Amino acid sequence: MMRSLIIMFTRCLPSPKQAASIGIAMMLIGCGGGADGVSTPIDRDLLRESPVTTISADPFPESSTASPTVTPSTTVTATTIATTASTSTPPSTAIPTTIPTSIPTTPATTTTTPALVGWDAFDDHLTTILDAGSTAVSATVLRDGDVVHEVALGVRTLAGEPVAVGDRYRIASISKVITAITALRLVELGLLDLDAPVGPRLAGAVGVSNPAVEVGNITLRHLMTHRSGIAQYEDLMFKREVESCPEAGAVALSRALERSPGTTFRYSNVNFCLVGLLIENVTGRPYADVAAENVLDPLGISGMRLAGTFDVLPGDVEHESDAGRNYMEVLGAAGSWIASPTDVATIVNSLDLDTPGWKPLGEVSVATMRTITLDPPPPPAPTTTTPATTLPSPPRVTGYGIGLMIFGVDAFGHTGTLEATHAMTVRQPDGITWAITVSGVEPNSTRALAGIMAEAFAAGGFA
C-alpha cells in the first residue's frame, strides 16, 4: 500500500507542569452509525470514570432510548488519561519536555533495525490503521493552541494518489461542533434565543402547515442538546428516504414526537439538520456562508465545505461509498462538513479560552456549551411508608453539552462516524488538543481512535 508521510515540527512539547496528564475516562457516544457507518442507532458507548489508567466499556444497547448515565468514581485524579480500548495495554500519555532528537543505535555486530522514537514512532503506530485495511489517516496535535505535529499517511484517492497534510476528510458528526458555535454566535448577536420556541418557525421554513403536537415547544437549546423529542430517524437520514435536509426536517416535524421536548436525551441527526435550517431562516443566507463568516474565516480556516456523498475535489480525501447513497446531502449541518484534522483541532481549541488567538464565543457561551445537560428529576413515586434516606449522587463529569461531548473534567470534543469514515477530536485538560481523521472502515469503532492515539503517544516516548 502506498503511503505518504509528511511531518512538521514547530516547537517543543510542554513543560512538566503543562504536560501533566489527565485522570479522566472518556465517554464516546458513537455519532453516525454502526457497522456500515451510517445506519444503526447512536446511543452506543459509555466509558466509565475511573481513577486508574484503563477504561472499561459500558456500552448502551443499540436500541436504547435512555439518556446516558454515568456513576463516576468518587476519586477523580488529574495525573493520567485513560484512552485505550479495554483490550489494550494502558499507556501513559504524560508528555516530556523535549522532542527526542536522536535514535538509539545498536552495536555494530548486530543487524537489528534501530527503534523509532519521537514523532517517527508516533506516526509509525498510526500505520496500524492502514495495515488493518483503511486507505488514509491524518492527525494533528496542538499544544496550548500551537500546532506541534501534523502527519498524513496513505492515499487520498482510490486510484492511489498520496494523501498530504491539509487534505480534507469527512468529519461526520464533528460538524455539530461547528454548527453549535455558529448558532451560539447568533445568540450572542441577538439573532437567536436559546430558550425561545423555534418549532413553528422551522415548520414554516420546511413547508409543514400542521406540525405534530408539541413541536411548538421545541427550542434551540432542545435541538442542540438532543432533547427535542425528535426520534433518531436513522433510515430517513441514511437510506435515501428523502433527498435533502429540508425534506428530512419536514418529515420529522410532521410526525409525532418520541417524547416531550426538554426531557430525556435522544441523539438524532435531525436536530442539527434543523439547526442549520434555522440559521438560514434567521439570516437569509446559506448556512455554510454564515459558519464561514462567524467561525472559520476569523480562525484562518479556508477550504472547508459541505460536501456531497460523491463530491470529491482536488485536496479532498476520497471515502468509498456505496452507489446510490445520499447521506451527505441529507445530513447538512449535522454531518456534511469536510476538513483537515488541523482545521478540526483549531476549531476545538477555539473553545479553550486559556489559549491565545481569536475566540468565536464569550465566556458565558463557552461555559454553556461545555455544561452537561441532565434529565429532569422523575416525579416522586407514591408511597405509604417513610422513604429511606439516600445520599445524593455525585455530579456528572461525562455527558453531552451543546453540540459537544464532555469526556471528563475540563475535557471535551466529539466523534464522527459515517460510511468509510472515522474521526475524533479531544481537548485535554493539560492543554493538548488532537484530531484524527480516517478514510476506511478500520478501526471498526470510532471510539478505538482514542486508544490508538494514546498508544501512539506512548510509542513516541511521550510518556
C-alpha positions as CSV (number, residue, x, y, z in Angstrom):
1,M,0.0,0.0,0.0
2,M,1.3,3.4,-1.0
3,R,1.8,5.7,2.0
4,S,3.0,9.3,2.2
5,L,4.5,10.7,5.4
6,I,4.7,14.4,5.9
7,I,5.8,15.6,9.3
8,M,6.1,19.2,10.6
9,F,7.8,20.1,13.8
10,T,7.2,23.6,15.0
11,R,8.2,23.8,18.6
12,C,9.0,21.7,21.7
13,L,6.3,19.9,23.7
14,P,5.1,21.1,27.1
15,S,6.9,21.7,30.3
16,P,6.2,19.1,33.0
17,K,3.6,21.5,34.6
18,Q,1.9,22.0,31.2
19,A,2.1,18.4,30.3
20,A,0.5,16.9,33.5
21,S,-1.7,14.3,32.1
22,I,-5.3,13.7,33.0
23,G,-7.3,11.4,35.2
24,I,-10.5,11.0,33.2
25,A,-12.3,8.3,31.4
26,M,-13.8,9.2,28.1
27,M,-17.4,8.8,27.2
28,L,-17.6,8.2,23.4
29,I,-21.1,8.4,22.0
30,G,-21.0,7.0,18.5
31,C,-22.3,9.6,16.1
32,G,-23.3,8.5,12.8
33,G,-23.8,4.8,12.7
34,G,-22.7,1.3,13.4
35,A,-21.0,-1.4,11.3
36,D,-21.8,0.2,8.0
37,G,-21.1,3.6,9.4
38,V,-24.5,5.1,8.7
39,S,-27.5,3.1,9.5
40,T,-27.7,2.0,13.1
41,P,-28.8,3.7,16.4
42,I,-26.5,6.1,18.0
43,D,-26.8,6.0,21.8
44,R,-23.9,3.5,21.9
45,D,-20.9,3.7,24.1
46,L,-20.2,4.9,27.6
47,L,-16.8,4.7,29.2
48,R,-16.9,5.0,33.0
49,E,-15.0,7.4,35.1
50,S,-12.1,5.6,36.7
51,P,-9.0,6.7,38.7
52,V,-6.8,4.1,37.1
53,T,-5.2,4.1,33.6
54,T,-7.6,1.8,31.9
55,I,-11.2,2.3,30.8
56,S,-13.9,-0.2,30.9
57,A,-16.6,-0.2,28.3
58,D,-20.2,0.1,29.5
59,P,-22.0,0.0,26.1
60,F,-25.6,1.1,25.8
61,P,-27.9,-1.3,24.0
62,E,-28.1,-0.3,20.4
63,S,-31.8,0.2,20.8
64,S,-31.6,2.2,24.0
65,T,-33.6,5.3,24.2
66,A,-32.5,6.3,27.7
67,S,-30.3,9.3,28.4
68,P,-26.7,8.4,29.0
69,T,-26.0,8.0,32.7
70,V,-22.7,7.7,34.5
71,T,-21.8,6.7,38.0
72,P,-18.4,8.5,38.3
73,S,-15.7,7.3,40.6
74,T,-15.5,9.2,43.9
75,T,-11.8,9.7,43.1
76,V,-11.1,11.7,40.0
77,T,-7.4,12.2,39.6
78,A,-5.5,14.7,37.4
79,T,-2.4,12.7,36.7
80,T,-3.2,10.2,33.9
81,I,-5.6,9.9,31.0
82,A,-7.0,6.5,30.0
83,T,-8.0,6.4,26.4
84,T,-7.1,2.9,25.4
85,A,-9.6,0.2,24.5
86,S,-10.2,-2.2,27.3
87,T,-8.1,-4.9,25.4
88,S,-5.0,-2.7,25.0
89,T,-2.1,-2.3,27.4
90,P,-2.8,1.1,29.1
91,P,-0.2,3.6,28.1
92,S,0.6,6.8,29.9
93,T,0.2,10.0,27.9
94,A,2.3,12.3,30.0
95,I,4.3,14.3,27.6
96,P,8.1,15.1,28.0
97,T,9.7,18.5,28.0
98,T,11.5,18.0,24.7
99,I,11.1,16.2,21.4
100,P,13.5,13.3,21.2
101,T,16.3,14.2,18.7
102,S,18.3,11.0,18.3
103,I,17.6,7.4,17.5
104,P,19.3,4.8,19.7
105,T,22.0,2.8,17.8
106,T,22.8,-0.9,18.2
107,P,26.3,-2.4,18.4
108,A,27.9,-2.8,15.0
109,T,27.9,-6.6,15.4
110,T,24.1,-6.7,15.2
111,T,21.7,-6.2,12.3
112,T,18.8,-5.0,14.4
113,T,17.0,-2.0,12.9
114,P,17.1,0.9,15.4
115,A,13.9,1.5,17.2
116,L,11.9,4.5,16.1
117,V,11.4,7.3,18.7
118,G,9.6,10.6,18.9
119,W,7.2,11.6,16.2
120,D,8.6,8.9,13.9
121,A,7.3,6.3,16.3
122,F,4.1,8.1,16.8
123,D,3.5,8.2,13.1
124,D,4.5,4.6,12.7
125,H,1.9,3.5,15.2
126,L,-0.8,5.2,13.2
127,T,0.1,3.0,10.2
128,T,-1.6,0.1,12.1
129,I,-4.9,1.7,10.9
130,L,-3.7,1.3,7.3
131,D,-2.4,-2.2,8.0
132,A,-5.9,-3.1,9.2
133,G,-7.4,-2.0,5.9
134,S,-8.2,1.7,5.8
135,T,-6.7,3.8,3.0
136,A,-5.8,7.1,4.7
137,V,-5.2,8.6,8.2
138,S,-4.2,12.0,9.2
139,A,-3.6,13.5,12.6
140,T,-2.7,16.9,14.2
141,V,-1.5,17.7,17.7
142,L,-1.7,21.1,19.3
143,R,-0.1,22.3,22.5
144,D,-1.6,25.4,24.1
145,G,-3.1,26.4,20.8
146,D,0.0,25.9,18.6
147,V,0.5,23.1,16.1
148,V,3.4,20.8,17.2
149,H,2.8,17.9,14.8
150,E,0.9,17.0,11.6
151,V,1.0,13.8,9.8
152,A,-0.7,12.3,6.7
153,L,-0.4,8.6,5.8
154,G,-1.9,6.6,3.0
155,V,-3.6,7.6,-0.3
156,R,-6.0,10.4,-1.0
157,T,-7.8,8.7,-3.8
158,L,-8.8,5.1,-4.6
159,A,-6.5,5.4,-7.7
160,G,-3.5,5.7,-5.3
161,E,-2.6,9.4,-5.2
162,P,-0.7,10.1,-1.9
163,V,-2.5,12.0,0.8
164,A,-0.9,15.2,2.1
165,V,-1.1,17.3,5.2
166,G,-4.0,19.6,4.9
167,D,-6.2,17.3,2.8
168,R,-9.8,17.3,3.8
169,Y,-11.7,14.3,5.1
170,R,-15.3,13.8,6.0
171,I,-15.6,14.7,9.7
172,A,-19.2,13.5,10.1
173,S,-20.7,14.4,13.5
174,I,-17.8,16.7,14.4
175,S,-19.8,19.0,12.1
176,K,-22.2,19.5,15.1
177,V,-19.4,21.4,16.9
178,I,-19.2,23.9,14.1
179,T,-23.0,24.3,13.9
180,A,-23.3,24.8,17.7
181,I,-20.6,27.5,17.7
182,T,-22.3,29.3,14.8
183,A,-25.7,29.2,16.4
184,L,-24.3,30.5,19.7
185,R,-22.6,33.3,17.8
186,L,-26.0,34.3,16.5
187,V,-27.4,34.1,20.1
188,E,-24.7,36.5,21.2
189,L,-25.6,38.8,18.3
190,G,-29.3,38.7,19.4
191,L,-30.5,36.9,16.2
192,L,-31.4,33.8,18.1
193,D,-32.6,32.9,21.6
194,L,-31.6,29.6,23.2
195,D,-34.8,29.2,25.0
196,A,-37.5,30.7,22.7
197,P,-39.7,28.3,20.8
198,V,-38.4,27.7,17.3
199,G,-40.6,24.8,16.2
200,P,-43.3,26.8,14.5
201,R,-40.7,28.8,12.6
202,L,-38.9,25.7,11.4
203,A,-42.2,24.1,10.4
204,G,-43.0,27.1,8.2
205,A,-39.5,27.0,6.8
206,V,-39.8,23.4,5.6
207,G,-43.5,23.8,4.4
208,V,-45.2,22.0,7.2
209,S,-48.6,23.7,7.8
210,N,-49.8,21.3,10.5
211,P,-46.8,20.3,12.7
212,A,-47.1,17.5,15.2
213,V,-48.3,18.1,18.8
214,E,-45.6,19.7,21.0
215,V,-43.4,20.8,18.0
216,G,-44.3,24.3,19.0
217,N,-42.5,23.8,22.3
218,I,-39.1,22.9,20.8
219,T,-36.3,25.4,21.5
220,L,-32.8,25.9,20.0
221,R,-31.4,24.5,23.3
222,H,-33.5,21.4,23.0
223,L,-32.2,20.8,19.4
224,M,-28.5,21.3,20.3
225,T,-28.7,19.1,23.4
226,H,-30.6,16.3,21.7
227,R,-33.6,16.8,23.9
228,S,-36.1,18.0,21.3
229,G,-38.2,14.8,21.5
230,I,-37.5,14.1,17.8
231,A,-36.7,10.4,17.1
232,Q,-33.4,9.2,15.6
233,Y,-34.8,8.6,12.1
234,E,-31.7,6.7,11.0
235,D,-33.4,5.2,7.9
236,L,-34.7,8.7,7.0
237,M,-31.2,10.1,7.1
238,F,-29.2,7.3,5.7
239,K,-31.3,5.1,3.4
240,R,-32.4,7.6,0.8
241,E,-36.0,8.0,2.0
242,V,-35.5,11.7,1.3
243,E,-33.2,13.8,-0.9
244,S,-32.2,16.7,1.4
245,C,-32.1,18.1,4.9
246,P,-35.2,20.2,4.5
247,E,-37.1,17.1,3.3
248,A,-35.9,15.2,6.4
249,G,-36.9,18.1,8.6
250,A,-40.4,18.2,7.1
251,V,-40.9,14.5,7.9
252,A,-39.7,14.8,11.4
253,L,-41.8,17.9,12.3
254,S,-44.9,16.3,10.7
255,R,-44.7,13.1,12.8
256,A,-45.4,12.6,16.5
257,L,-42.5,13.4,18.8
258,E,-41.0,10.5,20.6
259,R,-41.0,12.3,23.9
260,S,-41.8,15.8,25.2
261,P,-39.2,18.5,24.4
262,G,-36.8,19.3,27.2
263,T,-37.0,15.9,28.8
264,T,-34.6,13.0,28.1
265,F,-31.6,12.7,25.8
266,R,-32.0,11.1,22.4
267,Y,-29.2,11.5,19.8
268,S,-30.7,12.5,16.5
269,N,-29.0,14.0,13.4
270,V,-32.3,15.6,12.5
271,N,-31.8,18.0,15.4
272,F,-28.7,19.6,13.9
273,C,-30.1,19.4,10.4
274,L,-32.9,21.7,11.7
275,V,-30.4,24.0,13.5
276,G,-28.7,24.6,10.1
277,L,-32.1,25.4,8.6
278,L,-32.9,27.8,11.5
279,I,-29.6,29.6,10.9
280,E,-30.5,30.1,7.2
281,N,-34.0,31.2,8.1
282,V,-33.0,33.9,10.6
283,T,-30.0,35.2,8.5
284,G,-31.5,34.8,5.0
285,R,-28.1,33.3,3.9
286,P,-26.8,29.8,3.3
287,Y,-25.7,28.0,6.5
288,A,-22.2,27.4,5.2
289,D,-21.7,31.1,4.4
290,V,-22.8,32.1,7.9
291,A,-20.5,29.5,9.5
292,A,-17.6,30.7,7.4
293,E,-18.1,34.3,8.3
294,N,-18.7,33.8,12.0
295,V,-16.3,30.9,12.8
296,L,-14.0,29.6,10.0
297,D,-12.7,32.8,8.4
298,P,-11.7,34.5,11.6
299,L,-9.9,31.4,12.7
300,G,-7.9,31.5,9.4
301,I,-9.5,28.3,8.1
302,S,-10.1,28.1,4.3
303,G,-11.2,25.2,2.1
304,M,-13.7,23.6,4.4
305,R,-17.1,23.0,2.8
306,L,-20.3,21.0,2.9
307,A,-19.7,18.1,0.5
308,G,-22.0,15.7,-1.2
309,T,-21.7,11.9,-0.9
310,F,-19.8,11.6,-4.2
311,D,-18.4,15.1,-4.3
312,V,-14.6,14.9,-4.4
313,L,-12.5,17.8,-5.4
314,P,-8.7,18.3,-5.5
315,G,-7.4,18.2,-2.0
316,D,-10.3,16.1,-0.8
317,V,-9.8,12.6,0.6
318,E,-12.0,10.0,-1.2
319,H,-14.2,7.9,1.1
320,E,-15.5,4.8,-0.6
321,S,-19.3,4.9,-0.7
322,D,-22.0,2.5,-1.9
323,A,-23.7,3.6,-5.1
324,G,-27.0,5.4,-4.7
325,R,-26.4,6.7,-1.2
326,N,-27.0,10.4,-0.4
327,Y,-26.5,10.8,3.3
328,M,-24.1,13.8,3.0
329,E,-26.8,15.7,1.1
330,V,-29.4,14.9,3.8
331,L,-27.3,15.5,6.9
332,G,-26.5,19.1,6.1
333,A,-25.3,20.9,9.3
334,A,-25.4,17.7,11.2
335,G,-22.6,15.9,9.4
336,S,-21.6,17.1,5.9
337,W,-18.5,19.2,6.6
338,I,-15.1,18.1,5.2
339,A,-12.0,19.4,6.9
340,S,-8.4,18.6,7.7
341,P,-7.5,17.4,11.2
342,T,-5.7,20.7,11.7
343,D,-8.9,22.6,10.9
344,V,-10.8,20.4,13.4
345,A,-8.3,20.9,16.2
346,T,-8.2,24.6,15.6
347,I,-12.0,24.8,15.9
348,V,-12.0,22.8,19.1
349,N,-9.1,24.8,20.5
350,S,-11.1,28.0,20.0
351,L,-13.3,26.8,22.8
352,D,-10.3,26.9,25.2
353,L,-10.3,30.4,26.4
354,D,-6.8,29.9,28.1
355,T,-5.0,29.6,24.7
356,P,-4.0,32.6,22.6
357,G,-5.8,33.6,19.4
358,W,-9.3,34.7,18.3
359,K,-12.2,33.1,20.1
360,P,-15.7,32.9,18.5
361,L,-17.6,32.8,21.7
362,G,-17.6,34.7,25.0
363,E,-17.0,33.1,28.4
364,V,-20.7,32.6,29.2
365,S,-21.4,30.9,25.8
366,V,-18.4,28.6,26.1
367,A,-19.4,27.6,29.6
368,T,-22.9,26.9,28.4
369,M,-21.6,24.8,25.5
370,R,-19.4,22.8,27.9
371,T,-22.1,22.2,30.5
372,I,-23.5,18.7,30.7
373,T,-27.3,18.7,30.2
374,L,-29.3,16.5,32.7
375,D,-32.6,14.8,32.7
376,P,-35.3,16.4,34.8
377,P,-35.8,14.6,38.1
378,P,-38.6,12.0,37.9
379,P,-41.8,12.6,39.9
380,P,-41.7,11.1,43.3
381,A,-43.3,7.6,43.4
382,P,-46.4,7.3,45.6
383,T,-45.6,5.6,48.9
384,T,-47.4,4.8,52.1
385,T,-44.1,4.3,54.1
386,T,-41.4,6.7,55.2
387,P,-38.9,6.9,52.3
388,A,-35.4,5.7,53.0
389,T,-32.7,8.3,53.3
390,T,-30.4,8.3,50.3
391,L,-27.2,10.1,49.7
392,P,-27.1,12.5,46.7
393,S,-25.4,11.2,43.6
394,P,-22.0,12.6,42.8
395,P,-22.0,15.2,40.0
396,R,-21.8,14.1,36.4
397,V,-18.5,14.5,34.7
398,T,-19.3,13.0,31.4
399,G,-22.2,13.6,29.1
400,Y,-23.4,15.8,26.3
401,G,-23.3,19.6,26.3
402,I,-24.4,21.8,23.4
403,G,-23.0,20.2,20.3
404,L,-20.1,18.9,22.4
405,M,-19.2,15.7,24.1
406,I,-17.9,16.2,27.6
407,F,-15.2,13.5,28.2
408,G,-14.4,14.4,31.8
409,V,-13.4,17.3,34.0
410,D,-12.2,20.1,31.6
411,A,-12.0,17.7,28.6
412,F,-14.3,17.8,25.6
413,G,-14.6,17.2,21.9
414,H,-16.6,15.0,19.6
415,T,-16.6,11.8,17.5
416,G,-17.8,11.3,13.9
417,T,-18.7,8.2,12.0
418,L,-20.0,7.6,8.5
419,E,-19.6,5.1,5.8
420,A,-15.8,4.6,5.4
421,T,-15.3,7.4,7.9
422,H,-14.0,7.7,11.4
423,A,-13.0,11.0,13.1
424,M,-12.3,12.1,16.6
425,T,-11.1,15.3,18.4
426,V,-10.3,15.8,22.0
427,R,-9.2,18.9,24.0
428,Q,-7.4,17.6,27.1
429,P,-7.1,19.5,30.4
430,D,-3.3,19.6,30.0
431,G,-3.5,22.0,27.0
432,I,-3.1,19.2,24.4
433,T,-5.7,19.2,21.6
434,W,-5.6,16.5,19.0
435,A,-7.7,15.4,16.0
436,I,-7.5,12.3,13.8
437,T,-9.4,11.5,10.6
438,V,-9.6,8.2,8.8
439,S,-10.8,7.1,5.3
440,G,-11.8,3.5,5.6
441,V,-13.6,1.0,7.7
442,E,-11.0,0.5,10.3
443,P,-11.0,0.7,13.3
444,N,-14.4,-0.8,13.4
445,S,-15.4,1.5,16.2
446,T,-14.6,5.2,16.2
447,R,-14.0,5.2,20.0
448,A,-11.0,3.0,19.3
449,L,-9.2,6.1,17.9
450,A,-8.7,7.3,21.4
451,G,-6.8,4.2,22.3
452,I,-4.8,4.3,19.1
453,M,-3.8,7.9,19.8
454,A,-2.8,7.1,23.4
455,E,-0.7,4.2,22.1
456,A,0.9,6.4,19.5
457,F,1.9,9.0,22.2
458,A,3.4,6.2,24.3
459,A,5.2,4.7,21.3
460,G,6.8,8.1,20.7
461,G,8.1,8.2,24.2
462,F,5.7,10.9,25.2
463,A,5.0,9.2,28.5
